[in-house]
Amino acid sequence: MYANDAGEYINSYVDVLKRTGELWSVAVIEFLVKAFFIQSITVRTKYVTDKETDRLHPNDNEHYRLSLTAQYQLFGLSATFKR
């Protein structure tokens, strides 16, 4: 919703990262989509450092959820590469 000092929005950066992943055949995990990282504030309060003063930084529970998301996304990648 807000542009940075360069006039760019976060979606611009996300799009570039996704296109770069496609170009180089590198998996890009979208935590915003896969782990529901951005949810309504009332839903996320159990996953933030301090629900009264800091709703931005994840606590241990959220780090655990994010790590599981990464783990299961990596499970979906090919483990062997045949010639």
Distance bins in CASP14 RR format, pairs under 12 A and 6 or more apart:
PFRMAT RR
TARGET T0000
AUTHOR 0000-0000-0000
RMODE 2
METHOD distances of the structure
MODEL  1
1 9 1 0 0 1 0 0 0 0 0 0 0
1 10 0 0 0 0 1 0 0 0 0 0 0
1 11 0 0 0 0 0 1 0 0 0 0 0
1 38 0 0 0 0 0 1 0 0 0 0 0
2 8 0 0 0 0 0 1 0 0 0 0 0
2 9 1 0 0 1 0 0 0 0 0 0 0
2 10 0 0 0 0 1 0 0 0 0 0 0
2 11 0 0 0 0 0 1 0 0 0 0 0
3 9 1 0 1 0 0 0 0 0 0 0 0
3 10 0 0 0 0 1 0 0 0 0 0 0
3 11 0 0 0 0 0 1 0 0 0 0 0
3 12 0 0 0 0 1 0 0 0 0 0 0
3 13 0 0 0 0 0 1 0 0 0 0 0
4 10 0 0 0 0 1 0 0 0 0 0 0
4 11 0 0 0 0 0 1 0 0 0 0 0
4 12 0 0 0 0 1 0 0 0 0 0 0
4 13 0 0 0 0 1 0 0 0 0 0 0
6 12 0 0 0 0 1 0 0 0 0 0 0
6 13 0 0 0 0 0 1 0 0 0 0 0
7 13 0 0 0 0 0 1 0 0 0 0 0
8 14 0 0 0 0 0 1 0 0 0 0 0
8 15 0 0 0 0 0 1 0 0 0 0 0
8 16 0 0 0 0 1 0 0 0 0 0 0
9 15 0 0 0 0 1 0 0 0 0 0 0
9 16 0 0 0 0 0 1 0 0 0 0 0
10 16 0 0 0 0 0 1 0 0 0 0 0
10 17 0 0 0 0 0 1 0 0 0 0 0
10 32 0 0 0 0 1 0 0 0 0 0 0
10 38 0 0 0 0 0 1 0 0 0 0 0
11 17 0 0 0 0 0 1 0 0 0 0 0
11 18 0 0 0 0 0 1 0 0 0 0 0
11 30 0 0 0 0 0 1 0 0 0 0 0
11 32 0 0 0 0 0 1 0 0 0 0 0
12 18 0 0 0 0 0 1 0 0 0 0 0
12 19 0 0 0 0 0 1 0 0 0 0 0
13 19 0 0 0 0 0 1 0 0 0 0 0
13 20 0 0 0 0 0 1 0 0 0 0 0
13 28 0 0 0 0 0 1 0 0 0 0 0
13 32 0 0 0 0 0 1 0 0 0 0 0
14 20 0 0 0 0 0 1 0 0 0 0 0
14 21 0 0 0 0 0 1 0 0 0 0 0
14 28 0 0 0 0 1 0 0 0 0 0 0
14 29 0 0 0 0 0 1 0 0 0 0 0
14 30 1 0 0 1 0 0 0 0 0 0 0
14 31 0 0 0 0 0 1 0 0 0 0 0
14 32 1 0 0 1 0 0 0 0 0 0 0
14 33 0 0 0 0 1 0 0 0 0 0 0
14 38 0 0 0 0 0 1 0 0 0 0 0
15 21 0 0 0 0 0 1 0 0 0 0 0
15 22 0 0 0 0 0 1 0 0 0 0 0
15 28 0 0 0 0 0 1 0 0 0 0 0
15 30 0 0 0 0 0 1 0 0 0 0 0
16 22 0 0 0 0 0 1 0 0 0 0 0
16 23 0 0 0 0 0 1 0 0 0 0 0
16 28 0 0 0 0 0 1 0 0 0 0 0
17 23 0 0 0 0 0 1 0 0 0 0 0
17 24 0 0 0 0 0 1 0 0 0 0 0
17 26 0 0 0 0 1 0 0 0 0 0 0
17 27 0 0 0 0 0 1 0 0 0 0 0
17 28 1 0 1 0 0 0 0 0 0 0 0
17 29 0 0 0 0 0 1 0 0 0 0 0
17 30 0 0 0 0 1 0 0 0 0 0 0
17 31 0 0 0 0 0 1 0 0 0 0 0
17 32 0 0 0 0 0 1 0 0 0 0 0
18 24 0 0 0 0 0 1 0 0 0 0 0
18 26 0 0 0 0 0 1 0 0 0 0 0
18 27 0 0 0 0 0 1 0 0 0 0 0
18 28 1 0 1 0 0 0 0 0 0 0 0
18 29 0 0 0 0 0 1 0 0 0 0 0
18 30 1 0 0 1 0 0 0 0 0 0 0
18 32 0 0 0 0 0 1 0 0 0 0 0
18 33 0 0 0 0 0 1 0 0 0 0 0
19 26 0 0 0 0 0 1 0 0 0 0 0
19 28 0 0 0 0 1 0 0 0 0 0 0
20 26 1 0 0 1 0 0 0 0 0 0 0
20 27 0 0 0 0 0 1 0 0 0 0 0
20 28 1 0 0 1 0 0 0 0 0 0 0
21 27 1 0 0 1 0 0 0 0 0 0 0
21 28 1 0 1 0 0 0 0 0 0 0 0
21 29 0 0 0 0 0 1 0 0 0 0 0
21 30 0 0 0 0 0 1 0 0 0 0 0
22 28 0 0 0 0 1 0 0 0 0 0 0
25 77 0 0 0 0 0 1 0 0 0 0 0
25 78 0 0 0 0 0 1 0 0 0 0 0
25 81 0 0 0 0 0 1 0 0 0 0 0
26 77 0 0 0 0 0 1 0 0 0 0 0
27 34 0 0 0 0 0 1 0 0 0 0 0
27 70 0 0 0 0 1 0 0 0 0 0 0
27 73 1 0 0 1 0 0 0 0 0 0 0
27 74 1 0 0 1 0 0 0 0 0 0 0
27 75 0 0 0 0 0 1 0 0 0 0 0
27 76 0 0 0 0 1 0 0 0 0 0 0
27 77 1 0 1 0 0 0 0 0 0 0 0
27 78 0 0 0 0 0 1 0 0 0 0 0
28 34 0 0 0 0 0 1 0 0 0 0 0
28 70 0 0 0 0 0 1 0 0 0 0 0
28 73 0 0 0 0 1 0 0 0 0 0 0
28 74 0 0 0 0 0 1 0 0 0 0 0
28 77 0 0 0 0 0 1 0 0 0 0 0
29 35 0 0 0 0 1 0 0 0 0 0 0
29 37 0 0 0 0 0 1 0 0 0 0 0
29 66 0 0 0 0 1 0 0 0 0 0 0
29 67 0 0 0 0 0 1 0 0 0 0 0
29 68 0 0 0 0 0 1 0 0 0 0 0
29 69 1 0 0 1 0 0 0 0 0 0 0
29 70 1 0 1 0 0 0 0 0 0 0 0
29 71 0 0 0 0 0 1 0 0 0 0 0
29 72 0 0 0 0 1 0 0 0 0 0 0
29 73 1 0 1 0 0 0 0 0 0 0 0
29 74 0 0 0 0 1 0 0 0 0 0 0
29 75 0 0 0 0 0 1 0 0 0 0 0
29 76 0 0 0 0 0 1 0 0 0 0 0
29 77 0 0 0 0 0 1 0 0 0 0 0
30 36 0 0 0 0 0 1 0 0 0 0 0
30 37 0 0 0 0 1 0 0 0 0 0 0
30 38 0 0 0 0 0 1 0 0 0 0 0
30 66 0 0 0 0 0 1 0 0 0 0 0
30 69 0 0 0 0 1 0 0 0 0 0 0
30 70 0 0 0 0 0 1 0 0 0 0 0
30 73 0 0 0 0 1 0 0 0 0 0 0
31 37 1 0 1 0 0 0 0 0 0 0 0
31 38 0 0 0 0 1 0 0 0 0 0 0
31 39 0 0 0 0 0 1 0 0 0 0 0
31 58 0 0 0 0 0 1 0 0 0 0 0
31 62 0 0 0 0 0 1 0 0 0 0 0
31 63 0 0 0 0 0 1 0 0 0 0 0
31 65 0 0 0 0 1 0 0 0 0 0 0
31 66 1 0 0 1 0 0 0 0 0 0 0
31 67 0 0 0 0 0 1 0 0 0 0 0
31 68 0 0 0 0 0 1 0 0 0 0 0
31 69 1 0 0 1 0 0 0 0 0 0 0
31 70 0 0 0 0 1 0 0 0 0 0 0
31 73 0 0 0 0 1 0 0 0 0 0 0
32 38 1 0 1 0 0 0 0 0 0 0 0
32 39 0 0 0 0 1 0 0 0 0 0 0
32 66 0 0 0 0 0 1 0 0 0 0 0
32 69 0 0 0 0 0 1 0 0 0 0 0
33 39 0 0 0 0 0 1 0 0 0 0 0
33 69 0 0 0 0 1 0 0 0 0 0 0
33 73 0 0 0 0 0 1 0 0 0 0 0
34 65 0 0 0 0 0 1 0 0 0 0 0
34 66 0 0 0 0 1 0 0 0 0 0 0
34 68 0 0 0 0 0 1 0 0 0 0 0
34 69 1 0 1 0 0 0 0 0 0 0 0
34 70 0 0 0 0 1 0 0 0 0 0 0
34 71 0 0 0 0 0 1 0 0 0 0 0
34 72 0 0 0 0 1 0 0 0 0 0 0
34 73 1 0 0 1 0 0 0 0 0 0 0
34 74 0 0 0 0 0 1 0 0 0 0 0
35 44 0 0 0 0 0 1 0 0 0 0 0
35 47 0 0 0 0 1 0 0 0 0 0 0
35 58 0 0 0 0 1 0 0 0 0 0 0
35 61 0 0 0 0 0 1 0 0 0 0 0
35 62 0 0 0 0 1 0 0 0 0 0 0
35 63 0 0 0 0 0 1 0 0 0 0 0
35 64 0 0 0 0 0 1 0 0 0 0 0
35 65 1 0 1 0 0 0 0 0 0 0 0
35 66 1 0 1 0 0 0 0 0 0 0 0
35 67 0 0 0 0 1 0 0 0 0 0 0
35 68 0 0 0 0 1 0 0 0 0 0 0
35 69 1 0 1 0 0 0 0 0 0 0 0
35 70 0 0 0 0 1 0 0 0 0 0 0
35 71 0 0 0 0 0 1 0 0 0 0 0
35 72 0 0 0 0 0 1 0 0 0 0 0
35 73 0 0 0 0 1 0 0 0 0 0 0
36 43 0 0 0 0 1 0 0 0 0 0 0
36 44 0 0 0 0 1 0 0 0 0 0 0
36 47 0 0 0 0 1 0 0 0 0 0 0
36 62 0 0 0 0 0 1 0 0 0 0 0
36 65 0 0 0 0 1 0 0 0 0 0 0
36 66 0 0 0 0 0 1 0 0 0 0 0
36 69 0 0 0 0 1 0 0 0 0 0 0
37 43 0 0 0 0 0 1 0 0 0 0 0
37 44 0 0 0 0 1 0 0 0 0 0 0
37 47 0 0 0 0 1 0 0 0 0 0 0
37 48 0 0 0 0 0 1 0 0 0 0 0
37 56 0 0 0 0 0 1 0 0 0 0 0
37 58 0 0 0 0 1 0 0 0 0 0 0
37 62 0 0 0 0 1 0 0 0 0 0 0
37 63 0 0 0 0 0 1 0 0 0 0 0
37 65 0 0 0 0 1 0 0 0 0 0 0
37 66 1 0 0 1 0 0 0 0 0 0 0
37 69 0 0 0 0 1 0 0 0 0 0 0
37 70 0 0 0 0 0 1 0 0 0 0 0
38 44 0 0 0 0 1 0 0 0 0 0 0
38 47 0 0 0 0 0 1 0 0 0 0 0
38 48 0 0 0 0 0 1 0 0 0 0 0
38 55 0 0 0 0 0 1 0 0 0 0 0
38 56 0 0 0 0 0 1 0 0 0 0 0
38 58 0 0 0 0 0 1 0 0 0 0 0
38 62 0 0 0 0 0 1 0 0 0 0 0
39 45 0 0 0 0 1 0 0 0 0 0 0
39 46 0 0 0 0 0 1 0 0 0 0 0
39 47 0 0 0 0 1 0 0 0 0 0 0
39 48 0 0 0 0 0 1 0 0 0 0 0
39 55 0 0 0 0 0 1 0 0 0 0 0
39 62 0 0 0 0 0 1 0 0 0 0 0
39 65 0 0 0 0 0 1 0 0 0 0 0
40 47 0 0 0 0 0 1 0 0 0 0 0
40 55 0 0 0 0 0 1 0 0 0 0 0
41 47 0 0 0 0 0 1 0 0 0 0 0
41 48 0 0 0 0 1 0 0 0 0 0 0
41 51 0 0 0 0 1 0 0 0 0 0 0
41 52 0 0 0 0 0 1 0 0 0 0 0
41 54 0 0 0 0 0 1 0 0 0 0 0
41 55 1 0 1 0 0 0 0 0 0 0 0
41 56 0 0 0 0 0 1 0 0 0 0 0
42 48 0 0 0 0 0 1 0 0 0 0 0
42 51 0 0 0 0 1 0 0 0 0 0 0
42 55 0 0 0 0 0 1 0 0 0 0 0
43 51 0 0 0 0 0 1 0 0 0 0 0
43 55 0 0 0 0 0 1 0 0 0 0 0
43 62 0 0 0 0 0 1 0 0 0 0 0
44 51 0 0 0 0 1 0 0 0 0 0 0
44 54 0 0 0 0 0 1 0 0 0 0 0
44 55 1 0 0 1 0 0 0 0 0 0 0
44 56 0 0 0 0 0 1 0 0 0 0 0
44 57 0 0 0 0 0 1 0 0 0 0 0
44 58 0 0 0 0 1 0 0 0 0 0 0
44 59 0 0 0 0 0 1 0 0 0 0 0
44 61 0 0 0 0 0 1 0 0 0 0 0
44 62 1 0 0 1 0 0 0 0 0 0 0
44 65 0 0 0 0 0 1 0 0 0 0 0
45 51 1 1 0 0 0 0 0 0 0 0 0
45 52 0 0 0 0 1 0 0 0 0 0 0
45 53 0 0 0 0 0 1 0 0 0 0 0
45 54 0 0 0 0 0 1 0 0 0 0 0
45 55 1 0 0 1 0 0 0 0 0 0 0
45 58 0 0 0 0 0 1 0 0 0 0 0
45 59 0 0 0 0 0 1 0 0 0 0 0
45 61 0 0 0 0 0 1 0 0 0 0 0
45 62 0 0 0 0 0 1 0 0 0 0 0
46 55 0 0 0 0 0 1 0 0 0 0 0
46 58 0 0 0 0 0 1 0 0 0 0 0
46 59 0 0 0 0 1 0 0 0 0 0 0
46 60 0 0 0 0 0 1 0 0 0 0 0
46 61 1 0 0 1 0 0 0 0 0 0 0
46 62 0 0 0 0 1 0 0 0 0 0 0
46 64 0 0 0 0 0 1 0 0 0 0 0
46 65 0 0 0 0 0 1 0 0 0 0 0
47 54 0 0 0 0 0 1 0 0 0 0 0
47 55 0 0 0 0 1 0 0 0 0 0 0
47 56 0 0 0 0 0 1 0 0 0 0 0
47 57 0 0 0 0 1 0 0 0 0 0 0
47 58 1 0 1 0 0 0 0 0 0 0 0
47 59 1 0 0 1 0 0 0 0 0 0 0
47 60 0 0 0 0 1 0 0 0 0 0 0
47 61 1 0 1 0 0 0 0 0 0 0 0
47 62 1 1 0 0 0 0 0 0 0 0 0
47 63 0 0 0 0 1 0 0 0 0 0 0
47 64 0 0 0 0 1 0 0 0 0 0 0
47 65 1 0 0 1 0 0 0 0 0 0 0
47 66 0 0 0 0 1 0 0 0 0 0 0
48 54 1 0 0 1 0 0 0 0 0 0 0
48 55 1 0 1 0 0 0 0 0 0 0 0
48 56 1 0 0 1 0 0 0 0 0 0 0
48 57 1 0 0 1 0 0 0 0 0 0 0
48 58 1 0 0 1 0 0 0 0 0 0 0
48 59 1 0 0 1 0 0 0 0 0 0 0
48 60 0 0 0 0 0 1 0 0 0 0 0
48 61 0 0 0 0 1 0 0 0 0 0 0
48 62 1 0 0 1 0 0 0 0 0 0 0
48 63 0 0 0 0 0 1 0 0 0 0 0
48 65 0 0 0 0 0 1 0 0 0 0 0
49 55 0 0 0 0 1 0 0 0 0 0 0
49 56 1 0 0 1 0 0 0 0 0 0 0
49 57 1 0 1 0 0 0 0 0 0 0 0
49 58 1 0 0 1 0 0 0 0 0 0 0
49 59 1 0 1 0 0 0 0 0 0 0 0
49 60 0 0 0 0 1 0 0 0 0 0 0
49 61 0 0 0 0 0 1 0 0 0 0 0
49 62 0 0 0 0 1 0 0 0 0 0 0
49 63 0 0 0 0 0 1 0 0 0 0 0
50 56 0 0 0 0 1 0 0 0 0 0 0
50 57 0 0 0 0 1 0 0 0 0 0 0
50 58 0 0 0 0 0 1 0 0 0 0 0
50 59 0 0 0 0 1 0 0 0 0 0 0
51 57 0 0 0 0 0 1 0 0 0 0 0
51 59 0 0 0 0 1 0 0 0 0 0 0
51 62 0 0 0 0 0 1 0 0 0 0 0
55 62 0 0 0 0 0 1 0 0 0 0 0
56 62 0 0 0 0 0 1 0 0 0 0 0
57 63 0 0 0 0 1 0 0 0 0 0 0
58 64 0 0 0 0 1 0 0 0 0 0 0
58 65 0 0 0 0 1 0 0 0 0 0 0
58 66 1 0 0 1 0 0 0 0 0 0 0
58 67 0 0 0 0 0 1 0 0 0 0 0
58 69 0 0 0 0 0 1 0 0 0 0 0
59 65 0 0 0 0 0 1 0 0 0 0 0
59 66 0 0 0 0 0 1 0 0 0 0 0
60 66 0 0 0 0 0 1 0 0 0 0 0
60 67 0 0 0 0 0 1 0 0 0 0 0
61 67 0 0 0 0 0 1 0 0 0 0 0
61 68 0 0 0 0 0 1 0 0 0 0 0
62 68 0 0 0 0 0 1 0 0 0 0 0
62 69 0 0 0 0 0 1 0 0 0 0 0
63 69 0 0 0 0 0 1 0 0 0 0 0
63 70 0 0 0 0 0 1 0 0 0 0 0
64 70 0 0 0 0 0 1 0 0 0 0 0
64 71 0 0 0 0 0 1 0 0 0 0 0
65 71 0 0 0 0 0 1 0 0 0 0 0
65 72 0 0 0 0 0 1 0 0 0 0 0
66 72 0 0 0 0 0 1 0 0 0 0 0
66 73 0 0 0 0 0 1 0 0 0 0 0
67 73 0 0 0 0 0 1 0 0 0 0 0
67 74 0 0 0 0 0 1 0 0 0 0 0
68 74 0 0 0 0 0 1 0 0 0 0 0
68 75 0 0 0 0 0 1 0 0 0 0 0
69 75 0 0 0 0 0 1 0 0 0 0 0
70 76 0 0 0 0 0 1 0 0 0 0 0
70 77 0 0 0 0 0 1 0 0 0 0 0
71 77 0 0 0 0 0 1 0 0 0 0 0
END
